[in-house]
Amino acid sequence: MGISSLGVGSNILTQDVLDQLRAADEAKFVTPITTKITAETKKEDALEVIDASMKNFIDSITAVGTQALYDERKATVVGTSATVTAASNSDIQDFTINVTKLATKQIEQSGSFASDTDSVSATDGQINLNIDGQDFTIDYVAGTTLKELKDLINDVAGDKVDATVVQIGATDFRLFISSADTGTTQNITITDSTGTIDARLTTGLTAIQTGVDANFTFNGQAIIRTSNNITDLVTGLDITLKEVGTSTVSVAQNQDNVIAKIDSFVEKYNTAITELNKATKTSKDLADRGAFSAESTIKNMKQAIEDMFASVGGGVGSLSDYGFDIDKDGKMSVNKTTLEAKMDADMDNVQAFFSGGTFTKADLSTVTLTGAFVEMSTIVKRYTDSGETLDGLSDSISESVTDLNERKTKAMERLDARYEILKKQYAAYDLMISKFNSASSMFTEMANAQAAS
């Protein structure tokens, strides 16, 4: 009969011996692979963070380098008579607006009814509502109430007028009709086509506000418009008249937005450099060592980004001339006073230096620049664009992890097979030792018995 537990027969070839042998083999054949998997996984995690920071970085570079940023306009209004918004690329200019009269809507009021449920006609009929020269035919039935007539008007002519019933007093309800638009052409009339509508809605209709045109001056020139919102006076300007009075308006390049985009660029640069410094850090302490401390690809990218600061500019200056600076820790900052002074002195040159165009030198000669941020974009995109360096590195690491996991699986399978065979061999050897021990004991007993006799 075989033994049920390894080592029972001999107390020599035990499971503990096999476990120790297995541990030694795993340390030799499996642990090195596991260590490599850990290192490659650390690279995967670090690269994911680097990739995200680099994508944000290239987006911030693009934002400062795009010509559209410098086409944006900002309208500054001093005074409360008007508000002004300026479309991109509209003319840079200063002007005054003096509002003498605001455009108003036409508002008509019916005669008084005791209730909004009062009938406006005893028979079926039809009325014609005219607004701004346009006729609207409104059919009604016998017993139609004042409230129902209001709904019919809104259903048929709601694009041109707004009808509502207002309770003036306990038994004083009136239909109010106001024009949707403003101006002198918004006259409202209601005529009875069939002679059955209550006269309080036709001849009893009275104007409580007359539609008038807006009157104002633009740089002293008298202007009349039917609306308080004016988009056809100066190309690219949306002007809204608010009240009688004078306002001065200055339309200029939106420098605030340029500075905001530069602030974002500086922030994203510092985030990217921080992650690259962390990933390439060398240290004797493994836990403190960067995932790419021995990886040339990431180190080269970091160096290329750091070198950009001094290399871009097209030979007519450097970023430091515009207030940019890199400290001893590699962090970027921008001196707003220096930057704003450059913008105030010659915004066209700032635009050309940053995003490309014609740059005028001190001697008044000109040179066409690619743009510092456009140059940066070209450099960084060699690493961040789809199919470029970072994508290739990511694919390489993924393939390495897959390969290492397959090698580890095969190594474990080989050890499983080997130790399954060893376990069976040990069981057989243990049984043999047990039999030898039993035979030895029997011979010893026989010898002892013979000696005793």
URFEN-V86321 format. One record per pair of residues at least 6 apart in sequence whose C-alpha atoms are under 6 Angstrom apart, sorted by the first residue. I is the first residue (numbers start at 1). J is the second residue. D is the distance in whole Angstrom. If there is no record, write none. Layout:
i=I j=J d=D
i=I j=J d=D
This chain:
i=6 j=14 d=5
i=6 j=427 d=6
i=7 j=13 d=5
i=7 j=14 d=4
i=9 j=430 d=6
i=9 j=434 d=5
i=10 j=430 d=6
i=10 j=434 d=6
i=13 j=426 d=6
i=37 j=401 d=6
i=42 j=291 d=6
i=43 j=291 d=5
i=53 j=272 d=5
i=54 j=272 d=6
i=57 j=268 d=5
i=57 j=269 d=6
i=60 j=265 d=5
i=61 j=373 d=6
i=64 j=261 d=6
i=65 j=355 d=4
i=65 j=373 d=5
i=65 j=374 d=5
i=71 j=88 d=5
i=71 j=89 d=5
i=72 j=88 d=4
i=72 j=254 d=6
i=73 j=86 d=6
i=73 j=88 d=6
i=73 j=252 d=6
i=73 j=253 d=5
i=73 j=254 d=5
i=74 j=251 d=6
i=74 j=252 d=5
i=74 j=253 d=6
i=74 j=254 d=5
i=75 j=85 d=6
i=75 j=86 d=6
i=75 j=250 d=6
i=75 j=251 d=4
i=76 j=249 d=6
i=76 j=250 d=5
i=77 j=248 d=6
i=77 j=249 d=5
i=78 j=247 d=5
i=78 j=248 d=5
i=79 j=247 d=4
i=81 j=242 d=5
i=81 j=243 d=5
i=81 j=244 d=6
i=81 j=245 d=5
i=81 j=246 d=6
i=81 j=247 d=6
i=82 j=240 d=5
i=82 j=241 d=4
i=82 j=242 d=5
i=83 j=239 d=6
i=83 j=240 d=5
i=84 j=238 d=6
i=84 j=239 d=5
i=85 j=237 d=6
i=85 j=238 d=5
i=86 j=236 d=6
i=86 j=237 d=5
i=87 j=236 d=5
i=90 j=236 d=5
i=92 j=251 d=5
i=92 j=252 d=5
i=93 j=251 d=5
i=94 j=249 d=6
i=94 j=250 d=4
i=95 j=219 d=6
i=95 j=248 d=6
i=95 j=249 d=5
i=96 j=218 d=6
i=96 j=219 d=5
i=96 j=247 d=6
i=96 j=248 d=4
i=96 j=249 d=6
i=97 j=217 d=6
i=97 j=218 d=5
i=97 j=246 d=6
i=97 j=247 d=5
i=98 j=216 d=5
i=98 j=217 d=5
i=98 j=245 d=6
i=98 j=246 d=4
i=99 j=216 d=4
i=99 j=244 d=5
i=99 j=245 d=5
i=100 j=215 d=6
i=100 j=216 d=5
i=100 j=244 d=5
i=101 j=214 d=5
i=101 j=215 d=5
i=102 j=214 d=5
i=103 j=182 d=6
i=103 j=183 d=6
i=103 j=212 d=5
i=103 j=213 d=4
i=103 j=214 d=4
i=103 j=227 d=6
i=103 j=228 d=6
i=104 j=182 d=5
i=104 j=211 d=5
i=104 j=212 d=5
i=105 j=179 d=6
i=105 j=182 d=4
i=105 j=211 d=4
i=106 j=178 d=6
i=106 j=179 d=5
i=106 j=186 d=6
i=106 j=209 d=6
i=106 j=210 d=5
i=106 j=211 d=4
i=107 j=177 d=6
i=107 j=178 d=4
i=107 j=207 d=6
i=107 j=208 d=6
i=107 j=209 d=5
i=108 j=176 d=6
i=108 j=177 d=5
i=108 j=206 d=5
i=108 j=207 d=4
i=108 j=208 d=6
i=109 j=175 d=6
i=109 j=176 d=5
i=109 j=205 d=5
i=109 j=206 d=5
i=110 j=174 d=6
i=110 j=175 d=5
i=110 j=200 d=6
i=110 j=201 d=5
i=110 j=204 d=6
i=110 j=205 d=4
i=111 j=200 d=5
i=111 j=204 d=5
i=112 j=172 d=5
i=112 j=173 d=6
i=112 j=174 d=5
i=113 j=172 d=6
i=113 j=173 d=5
i=114 j=171 d=4
i=114 j=172 d=5
i=114 j=173 d=6
i=115 j=173 d=6
i=116 j=146 d=5
i=116 j=147 d=5
i=117 j=145 d=5
i=117 j=146 d=6
i=118 j=145 d=5
i=118 j=146 d=6
i=119 j=143 d=5
i=119 j=144 d=5
i=119 j=145 d=4
i=120 j=144 d=6
i=120 j=145 d=6
i=120 j=197 d=6
i=120 j=198 d=5
i=121 j=142 d=6
i=121 j=143 d=6
i=121 j=196 d=6
i=121 j=197 d=5
i=122 j=142 d=5
i=122 j=143 d=6
i=123 j=142 d=4
i=124 j=140 d=6
i=124 j=141 d=4
i=124 j=142 d=5
i=125 j=140 d=5
i=125 j=194 d=6
i=126 j=138 d=6
i=126 j=139 d=4
i=126 j=140 d=6
i=126 j=193 d=5
i=126 j=194 d=6
i=127 j=138 d=5
i=127 j=191 d=6
i=127 j=192 d=5
i=127 j=193 d=5
i=128 j=136 d=6
i=128 j=137 d=5
i=128 j=190 d=6
i=128 j=191 d=5
i=129 j=135 d=6
i=129 j=136 d=5
i=129 j=189 d=6
i=129 j=190 d=5
i=130 j=188 d=6
i=130 j=189 d=5
i=131 j=186 d=6
i=131 j=187 d=6
i=131 j=188 d=5
i=132 j=185 d=5
i=132 j=186 d=5
i=132 j=187 d=6
i=150 j=163 d=6
i=160 j=180 d=5
i=161 j=178 d=6
i=161 j=179 d=4
i=161 j=180 d=5
i=162 j=177 d=6
i=162 j=178 d=5
i=163 j=176 d=6
i=163 j=177 d=4
i=164 j=175 d=6
i=164 j=176 d=5
i=165 j=174 d=6
i=165 j=175 d=5
i=166 j=173 d=6
i=166 j=174 d=5
i=167 j=173 d=5
i=182 j=211 d=6
i=182 j=226 d=6
i=182 j=227 d=6
i=183 j=211 d=5
i=183 j=212 d=4
i=183 j=213 d=4
i=183 j=226 d=4
i=184 j=211 d=5
i=184 j=212 d=4
i=184 j=213 d=6
i=190 j=202 d=5
i=191 j=202 d=6
i=213 j=225 d=6
i=213 j=226 d=5
i=214 j=224 d=6
i=214 j=225 d=5
i=214 j=226 d=6
i=215 j=223 d=6
i=215 j=224 d=5
i=216 j=222 d=6
i=216 j=223 d=5
i=217 j=223 d=5
i=228 j=240 d=6
i=228 j=241 d=5
i=229 j=239 d=6
i=229 j=240 d=4
i=230 j=239 d=5
i=231 j=238 d=5
i=270 j=331 d=6
i=278 j=290 d=6
i=279 j=290 d=4
i=279 j=291 d=5
i=279 j=292 d=5
i=280 j=290 d=5
i=280 j=292 d=5
i=280 j=293 d=4
i=281 j=289 d=6
i=281 j=290 d=5
i=281 j=293 d=5
i=282 j=289 d=5
i=282 j=293 d=5
i=283 j=289 d=5
i=312 j=372 d=5
i=313 j=372 d=5
i=314 j=369 d=6
i=322 j=339 d=5
i=323 j=334 d=5
i=323 j=335 d=5
i=323 j=338 d=5
i=323 j=339 d=5
i=324 j=333 d=6
i=324 j=334 d=4
i=325 j=332 d=6
i=325 j=333 d=5
i=326 j=332 d=4
i=349 j=359 d=5
i=352 j=358 d=6
i=352 j=359 d=6
i=353 j=371 d=5
i=353 j=372 d=6
i=354 j=371 d=5
i=354 j=372 d=5
i=354 j=373 d=6
i=355 j=371 d=4
i=356 j=369 d=5
i=356 j=370 d=4
i=356 j=371 d=4
i=357 j=368 d=5
i=357 j=369 d=5
i=358 j=367 d=6
i=358 j=368 d=5
i=359 j=366 d=5
i=359 j=367 d=5
i=360 j=366 d=4
i=382 j=388 d=6
i=383 j=389 d=5
i=383 j=390 d=6
i=384 j=390 d=6
